[in-house]
């Protein structure tokens, strides 16, 4: 162990992380960790670990910044020598070239608590616009549990793929990158341990079908506003919320296309230059370098004795069989094309993929395996003598298929191997036979469907806004388009589910629609208060039991006890089980009596963040508990602002059920979309029927003594005391009836 000065240039860093060995501290910044790669003159890059407040302030450094560290502790670890910046460092000077002039900032150990970072070393302080402009953050400078705005580049589709959430929106995840990766090769952007693996969630709100989720290509520039940042080891996730907006940049029209067809995003001055700069950066990198170190060729996959499993391929689509969810592809390294069969955890993922596939596209297939179908499963090929039998059978997860641009290095190399005069004779024959067979299968399957279902796809309405090539969207189906083939049981189940959703929507609309009679047109007397529908409270022992369930895992091996969660060494993300819910409190933390759904409702000001009771919110929007009594007289909140959002906010007190253990903790929650109780806060605030549903679920949770599983995120000083303002927070959990 030696203390020595250390000077060098920042190559890249992993972003702000949580130091797992850090003890519980009052200031959460003291538990921060920053791992970076520093290039010293004439030497190999050095890995530097910054701890505590050093990490918190230095997380905004960018590639190309120079650091002058007064004293760094050199330590020998398993993978080499690591320099440590922490207690005893003394000072660190950061220098950056800003518009041709070098700017410097000095961090001194005794003044870290009161350090005032200059604007060029300070991440944006808010995700809200200031003077009509948004501030954007580099991916490596994002901080856990914050809202942020970012510009990034789409890199690949990620698991689990396109799917419908329980609350209705359709979502999909993409991996994204930006210039904070420094000079790393493109093939290391998702594999290097000192670069965060960032993902961005795209959301499509009802009633748009899942087919209209964008199918982005590698290199597409995206802009995200007000996304929620969640940090995990090696991963940095950006989740879309109801108020978030994600849009893709179209380089031809120089406009943004939102992932929500109902929105028309605009660009502030200077944002067009940001988008074009990102586009030029990624094109300069990808046109010279390979996208992955795991790429191989079909000629290698078909070679005997080759290690062909879990490799990546870049192929051109020659044919599509939507009925069997497979493609005919080639990378022009072999004479004959091959079949690629897709699979996914949810059928929606495959449906979304094949609605966006077109002949002639180039695709990246990640983690491809060979021999996915046995001869007994391939009944169609065995029974149809016209169908070609290909020597290689590929299997790929539909969520890991990504569209590739033709200008990138890997695609241009494969295009150069393609014959200039068209398909070779054997490949042309096999492709024609495959397309003919695919059309015959689709026609035969469509003929078996009822006429109503055959006409259903033609009734789909496309978005009014035109779609540019930067954000490929499915074309409206032709009148004679064939219906996708699916098992009869699945079609019947889908029809029943659609009918149930339609009936539920009609009932909801009927409850929300005001009854306009002549007597309602007369304003009520001023002294007459709106009639309040009482909430029925039942004895918890006689209530219908309900439970908390988590979308991440239901395996008992993943569940942690309450006692383990209170340990200082516990990770920041936990699955808790084997507990009971003692009580529930509203956001005001008042009262010890039976839980009330009304106490969970609050009106949160969008301007200043102030929270007020449900009665104050109803008065501000000029509405009683039911919409029939609405006067539509909008008033301001006590803070002086008008705009606000409804929330179901509060906390659960849970305690361990294990014998001999009486430990308990408080888990806070804040629901704006209806994910927790299945009812949106606005509906609960303005309709007594929905508020009663929340009340029944709340009482059902208290009556259940087992089978709860919830996911919590631990942060702040409450990681041992159960403080709602800085302890355990609910994430990805919902309540359902047992």
C-alpha positions in Angstrom: 0.0 0.0 0.0 1.5 3.3 -1.1 0.3 6.9 -1.3 1.4 8.7 -4.4 0.3 11.6 -6.7 -1.7 10.6 -9.7 -2.3 12.6 -12.9 -4.0 11.5 -16.0 -6.9 11.9 -18.6 -10.3 10.4 -18.0 -11.1 7.7 -20.5 -14.5 6.6 -19.2 -16.2 5.7 -15.9 -19.0 3.5 -14.6 -21.2 6.2 -13.2 -22.3 6.8 -9.6 -22.8 3.5 -7.7 -23.6 2.4 -4.2 -20.6 1.2 -2.1 -21.8 -2.2 -0.9 -19.4 -2.2 2.1 -20.4 1.3 3.2 -22.0 1.5 6.7 -25.3 3.3 7.3 -24.5 7.0 7.1 -26.5 10.1 7.7 -25.6 11.6 4.4 -26.4 9.2 1.6 -23.6 10.8 -0.6 -21.0 9.3 1.7 -21.9 5.8 0.5 -21.2 6.6 -3.2 -18.6 4.8 -5.4 -17.2 5.9 -8.7 -15.0 3.6 -10.8 -13.1 5.2 -13.7 -10.3 4.5 -16.1 -7.5 7.0 -16.1 -4.8 7.3 -18.9 -1.4 8.4 -17.7 1.3 9.6 -20.1 3.1 6.7 -21.7 1.6 4.1 -19.4 -1.3 1.6 -19.4 -4.7 2.9 -18.2 -5.2 2.9 -14.4 -8.4 1.9 -12.7 -9.3 4.5 -10.0 -11.9 4.0 -7.3 -13.4 7.2 -5.7 -15.4 6.9 -2.5 -17.9 9.0 -0.6 -18.2 12.7 -1.4 -15.3 12.4 -3.8 -17.4 10.1 -6.0 -20.5 12.2 -5.7 -18.8 15.3 -7.1 -16.5 13.6 -9.6 -19.3 11.6 -11.3 -19.8 14.5 -13.7 -16.4 14.2 -15.3 -16.3 13.4 -19.0 -13.9 11.6 -21.3 -11.0 14.0 -22.0 -11.1 15.7 -18.6 -7.7 15.8 -16.8 -7.4 14.9 -13.1 -4.5 15.9 -10.8 -4.8 13.9 -7.6 -2.6 14.9 -4.7 -2.4 11.5 -2.9 -3.9 8.2 -4.2 -3.6 4.9 -2.3 -2.4 2.1 -4.6 -3.8 -1.3 -3.7 -3.2 -4.7 -5.2 -6.5 -6.5 -6.1 -7.3 -9.7 -8.0 -7.4 -8.1 -11.4 -4.4 -5.7 -10.9 -3.5 -2.5 -9.2 -6.3 0.0 -8.3 -5.8 3.6 -7.1 -8.1 4.7 -4.3 -9.3 8.2 -3.8 -10.8 8.7 -0.3 -9.7 9.6 3.1 -6.2 11.2 3.0 -6.3 12.2 -0.7 -6.1 15.9 0.1 -7.2 17.5 -3.1 -8.2 16.7 -6.7 -8.1 19.3 -9.5 -10.4 18.8 -12.5 -9.6 20.5 -15.8 -11.8 20.7 -19.0 -11.6 22.4 -22.3 -14.9 24.4 -22.5 -15.3 26.2 -25.9 -11.6 26.5 -26.4 -10.8 27.7 -22.9 -9.6 25.5 -20.1 -11.7 25.6 -17.0 -10.5 24.3 -13.6 -12.2 23.2 -10.4 -10.3 22.3 -7.1 -11.9 19.9 -4.7 -10.3 19.9 -1.2 -10.9 17.2 1.4 -11.9 19.5 4.2 -14.5 21.4 2.1 -16.3 18.6 0.2 -19.5 19.0 2.3 -19.8 22.7 1.3 -18.2 22.4 -2.2 -20.0 24.5 -4.9 -19.4 22.9 -8.3 -19.1 25.2 -11.3 -21.8 24.9 -14.0 -19.7 22.8 -16.3 -19.0 20.2 -13.6 -22.6 20.2 -12.2 -25.3 17.8 -13.5 -28.7 19.3 -14.2 -30.5 20.1 -10.9 -34.0 19.6 -12.3 -35.7 17.7 -15.1 -38.3 20.5 -15.6 -37.8 23.2 -18.3 -36.2 26.5 -17.3 -37.2 29.4 -19.5 -38.6 27.0 -22.0 -35.5 24.9 -22.3 -34.6 21.4 -20.9 -31.3 20.5 -19.3 -29.8 17.2 -20.4 -27.5 14.8 -18.6 -24.9 12.4 -19.9 -25.7 8.7 -19.2 -22.6 8.2 -17.0 -23.7 11.2 -14.8 -27.2 9.9 -14.0 -27.9 9.4 -10.3 -30.1 6.8 -8.7 -33.7 7.6 -7.9 -33.8 10.8 -9.8 -35.8 12.2 -12.8 -33.7 13.1 -15.8 -33.7 14.2 -19.4 -31.2 12.6 -21.8 -30.1 12.3 -25.5 -28.9 8.9 -26.4 -28.4 6.5 -29.3 -30.4 3.2 -29.7 -28.1 0.2 -29.6 -30.2 -2.9 -29.5 -33.5 -4.3 -28.3 -33.4 -5.9 -24.9 -35.3 -8.5 -22.9 -38.1 -9.2 -22.1 -39.3 -7.5 -25.3 -42.5 -5.8 -26.3 -45.3 -6.5 -23.8 -48.5 -5.1 -22.2 -48.3 -4.0 -18.5 -50.9 -4.9 -16.0 -52.1 -1.3 -16.0 -52.6 -1.2 -19.8 -49.6 0.6 -21.4 -47.5 -1.3 -23.9 -43.7 -1.1 -23.3 -40.4 -2.3 -24.7 -36.8 -1.8 -23.6 -33.8 -0.8 -25.7 -30.1 -0.5 -24.8 -28.7 3.0 -25.3 -25.3 4.6 -25.4 -23.8 8.1 -25.7 -20.3 9.7 -26.1 -19.5 9.1 -22.4 -18.2 5.7 -23.5 -15.1 7.6 -24.6 -12.7 5.9 -27.1 -13.7 2.4 -26.3 -14.4 0.1 -29.3 -18.0 -0.3 -30.3 -17.8 -4.0 -29.4 -17.1 -3.2 -25.7 -19.8 -0.6 -25.1 -22.1 -3.2 -23.5 -19.4 -5.5 -22.1 -16.8 -3.2 -20.4 -17.0 -3.3 -16.6 -16.2 0.4 -16.3 -19.1 1.5 -18.5 -22.7 1.4 -17.3 -25.1 -0.8 -19.3 -28.0 1.7 -19.9 -31.5 0.7 -20.9 -34.5 3.0 -21.8 -38.1 2.0 -21.6 -40.4 3.0 -24.5 -44.1 3.3 -23.5 -47.3 3.4 -25.7 -50.5 4.3 -24.0 -53.9 2.8 -24.7 -55.8 2.5 -27.0 -53.0 2.1 -29.4 -52.2 -1.6 -30.2 -48.8 -3.1 -29.4 -47.9 -3.1 -33.2 -47.3 0.7 -33.0 -44.5 0.4 -30.6 -41.4 1.7 -32.5 -39.0 -0.7 -34.0 -35.8 1.4 -33.8 -32.6 0.7 -35.7 -29.1 0.7 -34.4 -27.8 4.3 -34.5 -31.2 6.0 -34.2 -31.0 9.1 -31.9 -33.6 9.3 -29.2 -34.6 12.0 -26.7 -36.2 11.2 -23.4 -37.9 13.6 -21.0 -38.7 13.0 -17.3 -37.6 9.4 -17.1 -37.1 7.7 -13.7 -33.5 6.5 -13.1 -32.8 3.3 -11.2 -29.3 2.1 -10.6 -28.4 -1.6 -10.2 -25.0 -3.2 -10.2 -23.6 -2.9 -13.8 -27.1 -1.7 -15.0 -28.7 1.7 -15.2 -32.4 1.6 -16.1 -34.5 4.6 -17.3 -38.2 3.9 -16.7 -41.0 5.7 -18.5 -43.8 7.2 -16.4 -47.2 8.6 -17.4 -45.7 12.0 -17.8 -42.5 10.9 -19.6 -42.0 11.5 -23.3 -39.6 9.6 -25.6 -39.1 10.6 -29.2 -36.8 9.5 -32.1 -34.9 11.9 -34.4 -35.6 11.6 -38.1 -32.4 12.8 -39.9 -34.2 13.3 -43.3 -37.0 15.6 -42.1 -34.9 16.9 -39.1 -37.9 16.4 -36.8 -38.8 14.3 -33.7 -41.3 11.5 -33.8 -42.8 10.6 -30.4 -43.3 7.0 -29.4 -46.9 8.1 -28.5 -48.7 8.8 -31.8 -50.9 11.3 -30.1 -48.0 13.6 -29.3 -46.1 16.0 -31.6 -42.8 16.9 -29.9 -40.9 20.0 -30.7 -37.2 21.0 -30.4 -35.9 24.0 -28.5 -33.0 26.1 -30.0 -29.8 24.1 -29.9 -31.5 20.6 -29.7 -31.3 20.0 -33.5 -27.5 20.5 -33.2 -27.4 17.9 -30.3 -29.3 15.3 -32.4 -27.2 15.8 -35.5 -24.0 15.7 -33.4 -25.0 12.4 -31.9 -25.9 11.0 -35.3 -22.6 12.0 -36.8 -20.7 10.5 -33.8 -22.4 7.1 -34.0 -22.0 6.9 -37.8 -18.3 7.7 -37.6 -17.8 4.9 -35.0 -20.1 2.2 -36.5 -19.0 2.8 -40.1 -15.4 1.8 -39.1 -15.9 -0.8 -36.3 -17.8 -4.0 -35.6 -20.8 -3.8 -33.4 -20.0 -7.0 -31.4 -17.1 -9.3 -30.6 -19.5 -12.3 -30.7 -20.4 -12.0 -34.4 -19.9 -15.0 -36.6 -21.0 -16.1 -40.1 -23.4 -18.8 -41.2 -20.6 -20.6 -42.9 -19.0 -21.0 -39.5 -22.2 -22.1 -37.8 -22.6 -24.9 -40.3 -19.1 -26.1 -40.0 -18.8 -29.5 -38.1 -17.2 -29.2 -34.6 -17.6 -25.4 -34.4 -18.7 -23.8 -31.2 -21.9 -22.4 -32.7 -24.2 -21.9 -29.7 -25.1 -18.4 -28.4 -23.4 -16.5 -31.2 -24.6 -13.3 -32.9 -25.4 -13.0 -36.6 -26.2 -10.1 -39.0 -28.4 -11.4 -41.7 -30.6 -10.1 -44.6 -34.3 -11.1 -44.6 -35.3 -12.9 -47.9 -38.7 -14.3 -46.8 -41.1 -14.1 -43.9 -43.6 -16.7 -42.7 -45.8 -14.8 -40.3 -48.0 -17.9 -39.7 -45.1 -19.9 -38.3 -43.2 -17.0 -36.8 -40.0 -17.7 -38.8 -37.8 -16.0 -41.4 -35.7 -17.0 -44.3 -32.3 -15.3 -43.9 -28.7 -15.2 -45.2 -25.5 -13.3 -44.6 -24.1 -14.3 -48.1 -21.3 -16.4 -46.6 -23.1 -19.6 -47.8 -24.9 -20.5 -51.1 -28.3 -21.4 -49.5 -30.4 -19.3 -47.2 -31.5 -20.7 -43.8 -34.6 -20.6 -41.7 -34.7 -18.7 -38.4 -37.4 -19.7 -35.9 -38.4 -17.1 -33.2 -39.6 -17.7 -29.6 -40.4 -15.4 -26.7 -41.8 -15.4 -23.2 -45.0 -13.6 -24.3 -46.7 -14.0 -27.7 -47.1 -10.2 -27.9 -43.3 -9.9 -28.4 -43.4 -12.1 -31.6 -46.5 -10.4 -32.8 -44.8 -7.0 -32.5 -41.7 -8.2 -34.3 -43.4 -9.7 -37.3 -45.6 -6.7 -37.7 -42.4 -4.6 -38.3 -40.4 -7.1 -40.4 -40.0 -6.6 -44.1 -38.1 -8.4 -46.8 -34.8 -6.7 -47.5 -34.1 -5.6 -44.0 -30.8 -6.3 -42.2 -31.2 -7.7 -38.7 -28.9 -8.5 -35.8 -29.8 -11.8 -34.2 -28.3 -12.1 -30.7 -27.5 -15.3 -29.0 -28.5 -17.6 -31.9 -28.6 -21.3 -31.3 -28.7 -24.0 -33.9 -31.0 -27.1 -34.1 -33.9 -25.4 -32.4 -36.6 -27.6 -33.9 -36.6 -31.4 -34.1 -37.8 -33.4 -37.0 -41.0 -34.3 -35.2 -41.8 -30.6 -34.5 -41.2 -29.6 -38.1 -44.4 -31.2 -39.4 -45.0 -28.6 -42.1 -41.7 -29.2 -43.8 -42.0 -32.9 -43.6 -45.5 -33.0 -45.1 -45.0 -30.4 -47.8 -42.8 -31.7 -50.5 -42.7 -28.3 -52.2 -41.1 -26.8 -49.1 -37.3 -26.7 -49.1 -35.4 -28.5 -46.4 -32.5 -26.4 -45.2 -29.4 -27.9 -43.6 -29.2 -25.3 -40.8 -32.1 -24.4 -38.4 -31.6 -21.3 -36.2 -33.5 -20.3 -33.1 -33.5 -16.8 -31.7 -35.4 -14.9 -29.0 -37.7 -12.3 -30.7 -36.8 -9.7 -28.0 -33.2 -9.8 -29.2 -33.7 -9.1 -32.9 -32.6 -5.6 -33.8 -32.8 -3.6 -37.1 -29.4 -2.7 -38.6 -28.7 0.3 -40.9 -27.0 -0.5 -44.2 -24.3 2.1 -43.7 -22.7 0.3 -40.7 -19.4 -1.7 -41.1 -20.8 -5.2 -40.4 -23.6 -4.8 -42.9 -21.5 -3.2 -45.6 -19.0 -6.1 -45.4 -21.8 -8.6 -46.0 -23.4 -6.6 -48.7 -20.1 -6.7 -50.5 -20.3 -10.5 -50.6 -23.8 -10.4 -52.2 -23.8 -11.2 -56.0 -24.3 -8.1 -58.1 -26.5 -9.8 -60.7 -29.2 -11.0 -58.2 -29.7 -14.1 -56.2 -27.7 -17.2 -57.2 -29.8 -19.9 -59.0 -30.1 -22.2 -56.0 -30.8 -19.4 -53.5 -33.4 -17.9 -55.9 -35.2 -21.3 -56.2 -35.3 -21.8 -52.4 -36.4 -18.3 -51.7 -39.2 -18.5 -54.3 -40.4 -21.8 -52.9 -40.3 -20.5 -49.3 -42.3 -17.4 -50.1 -44.9 -19.5 -52.0 -45.2 -21.9 -49.1 -45.5 -19.1 -46.6 -48.3 -17.5 -48.6 -50.1 -20.8 -48.9 -49.9 -21.4 -45.1 -51.3 -17.9 -44.4 -54.1 -18.3 -46.8 -55.1 -21.7 -45.4 -55.0 -20.3 -41.9 -57.0 -17.2 -42.7 -59.7 -19.4 -44.4 -60.3 -21.2 -41.1 -61.1 -18.0 -39.2 -64.7 -16.6 -38.9 -65.4 -13.7 -41.3 -65.6 -11.2 -38.4 -62.0 -12.0 -37.4 -60.8 -12.0 -41.0 -61.9 -8.4 -41.4 -60.7 -7.2 -38.0 -57.1 -6.3 -39.0 -58.3 -4.1 -41.9 -60.2 -2.0 -39.3 -57.1 -0.9 -37.5 -56.5 2.8 -37.8 -53.0 4.1 -38.5 -51.7 7.3 -36.8 -52.5 10.5 -38.6 -48.9 11.8 -38.3 -46.6 10.4 -41.0 -43.7 8.2 -39.9 -40.2 9.0 -41.0 -37.4 6.4 -41.5 -35.9 7.3 -38.2 -38.8 5.7 -36.4 -40.1 2.8 -38.6 -43.8 2.0 -37.9 -45.9 -0.8 -39.4 -47.8 0.1 -42.6 -51.6 0.0 -42.5 -52.7 -3.5 -43.6 -54.1 -4.0 -47.1 -57.8 -4.9 -47.4 -56.8 -8.4 -48.5 -54.1 -8.9 -45.9 -54.2 -12.3 -44.3 -54.9 -12.8 -40.6 -52.0 -14.2 -38.5 -52.2 -17.8 -37.8 -52.7 -18.8 -34.2 -54.2 -21.8 -32.3 -58.0 -21.9 -32.1 -57.9 -21.9 -28.2 -55.7 -18.7 -28.2 -58.1 -17.0 -30.6 -61.1 -17.8 -28.5 -59.4 -16.7 -25.3 -58.4 -13.4 -27.0 -61.9 -12.8 -28.2 -63.3 -13.4 -24.7 -60.7 -11.1 -23.1 -61.5 -8.4 -25.7 -65.2 -8.6 -25.0 -64.6 -8.3 -21.3 -62.4 -5.2 -21.7 -65.0 -3.6 -24.0 -67.7 -4.2 -21.4 -65.5 -2.8 -18.6 -64.8 0.3 -20.7 -68.5 0.9 -21.4 -69.3 0.6 -17.6 -66.4 3.0 -16.8 -67.6 5.5 -19.4 -71.2 5.3 -18.1 -70.0 6.0 -14.5 -67.9 9.0 -15.7 -70.6 10.5 -18.0 -72.6 13.2 -16.3 -76.4 12.9 -16.4 -77.7 16.2 -17.9 -81.2 16.8 -16.8 -83.0 20.2 -16.7 -82.7 20.4 -13.0 -78.9 19.8 -13.2 -78.6 22.9 -15.4 -79.6 25.1 -12.6 -76.7 26.0 -10.2 -77.3 24.6 -6.7 -77.7 27.0 -3.8 -74.4 28.3 -2.4 -75.1 26.9 1.1 -75.9 23.4 -0.3 -72.8 21.2 0.1 -72.3 18.4 -2.4 -73.6 15.0 -1.3 -70.8 12.7 -0.2 -71.0 9.0 -0.8 -69.9 7.2 2.4 -67.1 4.7 2.2 -68.0 1.3 3.7 -65.5 0.0 6.1 -65.5 -3.7 7.0 -64.1 -5.7 9.8 -60.6 -6.9 8.6 -61.4 -10.4 9.8 -64.5 -10.6 7.5 -62.8 -8.9 4.5 -61.9 -10.8 1.4 -58.2 -11.5 1.5 -55.8 -9.8 -0.8 -52.1 -10.0 -1.2 -49.1 -8.1 -2.6 -47.4 -9.6 -5.6 -44.2 -8.6 -7.4 -43.5 -8.7 -11.1 -39.8 -9.5 -10.8 -39.8 -13.0 -9.3 -42.1 -15.5 -7.5 -39.3 -18.0 -6.7 -38.8 -18.6 -2.9 -35.0 -18.5 -3.4 -35.2 -14.8 -4.3 -37.2 -13.8 -1.3 -35.4 -12.1 1.7 -36.7 -11.9 5.3 -37.4 -8.6 7.0 -34.4 -9.2 9.4 -32.0 -9.5 6.5 -33.3 -6.3 4.9 -32.4 -4.3 8.1 -28.8 -5.4 7.9 -26.3 -2.7 6.8 -24.7 -5.1 4.3 -28.1 -5.8 2.6 -28.2 -4.8 -1.1 -30.2 -1.8 -2.3 -32.8 -3.8 -4.2 -34.6 -6.6 -2.3 -37.6 -9.0 -2.6 -39.2 -9.3 0.8 -41.5 -12.1 1.9 -42.8 -14.1 5.0 -44.3 -11.0 6.6 -47.7 -9.5 7.5 -48.9 -5.9 7.1 -49.7 -4.4 10.4 -51.1 -1.0 9.3 -51.2 1.5 6.5 -50.8 5.3 6.8 -51.5 8.1 4.5 -49.0 10.7 3.3 -49.8 13.0 6.3 -48.9 10.2 8.8 -51.8 11.1 11.0 -54.0 8.8 13.0 -53.7 5.3 14.3 -57.2 3.9 13.6 -58.4 1.7 10.7 -56.7 2.4 7.4 -58.7 4.8 5.1 -58.2 5.0 1.3 -59.2 8.7 1.6 -56.0 9.3 3.6 -53.8 7.9 0.9 -55.1 10.4 -1.7 -53.2 13.6 -2.2 -52.9 16.4 -4.7 -49.3 17.1 -5.6 -48.5 20.4 -7.2 -46.5 20.1 -10.4 -44.8 23.5 -10.0 -43.5 23.4 -6.4 -44.1 19.8 -5.3 -46.4 20.7 -2.4 -48.8 17.9 -1.3 -52.3 18.6 -0.1 -55.3 16.5 1.0 -57.8 15.0 -1.4 -60.5 17.5 -0.2 -58.2 20.4 -1.1 -57.5 18.8 -4.5 -61.3 18.4 -5.3 -61.9 22.0 -4.3 -59.1 23.2 -6.5 -60.5 21.4 -9.6 -64.1 22.4 -8.7 -65.4 18.9 -8.4 -67.1 16.9 -5.6 -66.4 13.3 -5.1 -68.6 12.3 -8.1 -68.4 14.0 -11.5 -72.2 14.5 -11.6 -71.8 17.2 -8.9 -69.0 19.1 -10.7 -69.4 22.8 -11.1 -66.2 23.1 -13.2 -64.9 26.1 -11.2 -61.2 25.8 -11.0 -59.4 27.3 -8.0 -55.8 27.5 -7.0 -54.0 25.3 -4.5 -52.9 26.8 -1.1 -49.4 27.2 -2.6 -50.8 29.5 -5.3 -50.4 27.2 -8.3 -53.1 25.6 -10.4 -51.6 22.5 -12.0 -51.4 19.3 -9.9 -51.5 15.5 -10.2 -53.3 13.0 -8.1 -51.4 10.4 -6.1 -52.0 7.4 -3.8 -49.2 8.0 -1.4 -48.4 6.5 2.0 -46.7 3.6 3.7 -47.1 0.1 4.9 -45.8 -1.1 8.3 -44.7 -4.8 7.9 -43.4 -7.2 10.5 -41.7 -10.6 10.2 -43.8 -13.7 10.7 -40.9 -15.9 11.6 -40.9 -17.4 15.1 -39.0 -15.4 17.6 -38.6 -12.4 15.4 -40.5 -9.1 16.1 -38.6 -6.9 13.7 -40.6 -4.5 11.5 -40.0 -1.8 9.0 -41.9 0.9 7.1 -42.2 0.7 3.3 -43.2 3.9 1.5 -45.1 4.0 -1.8 -46.2 6.7 -4.3 -48.5 5.6 -7.1 -49.5 8.0 -9.9 -50.5 5.5 -12.6 -52.7 2.9 -10.7 -50.0 0.2 -10.7 -50.4 -0.6 -7.0 -54.2 -0.9 -6.5 -55.2 -1.2 -10.1 -57.1 2.1 -9.9 -55.7 5.4 -11.1 -55.6 8.1 -8.3 -57.7 10.5 -10.4 -60.5 7.9 -10.7 -60.3 7.2 -7.0 -60.5 10.9 -6.2 -63.4 11.7 -8.4 -65.5 8.5 -8.3 -66.6 6.9 -5.0 -66.9 3.5 -6.7 -63.2 3.4 -7.5 -62.3 4.8 -4.0 -64.3 1.9 -2.5 -62.2 -0.6 -4.6 -59.1 0.8 -3.1 -60.6 0.7 0.4 -61.6 -3.0 -0.1 -58.1 -3.9 -1.3 -56.6 -2.1 1.6 -58.6 -4.0 4.1 -58.0 -7.2 2.3 -54.2 -6.7 2.5 -54.5 -6.3 6.3 -56.6 -9.5 6.7 -54.0 -11.6 4.9 -51.3 -13.2 7.1 -49.1 -14.8 4.5 -48.2 -15.1 0.8 -47.1 -11.4 0.4 -44.1 -10.7 -1.8 -43.0 -7.2 -2.5 -39.9 -5.5 -4.1 -38.3 -2.6 -2.3 -35.5 -0.2 -3.1 -33.4 0.9 -0.1 -31.8 4.3 0.0 -31.0 7.2 2.3 -30.6 7.4 6.1 -33.7 5.2 6.8 -31.9 2.0 5.8 -32.2 0.7 9.4 -34.9 2.9 11.0 -37.7 2.5 8.4 -38.1 6.2 7.8 -40.6 6.8 4.9 -38.7 9.8 3.7 -35.4 7.9 3.3 -35.6 4.2 3.7 -37.5 1.5 1.9 -39.7 2.3 -1.2 -42.1 0.0 -3.1 -41.2 -0.8 -6.7 -42.9 -3.0 -9.3 -45.5 -4.4 -6.8 -49.3 -4.6 -7.1 -52.2 -5.7 -4.9 -54.5 -8.5 -6.1 -57.3 -10.6 -4.7 -56.4 -14.1 -3.3 
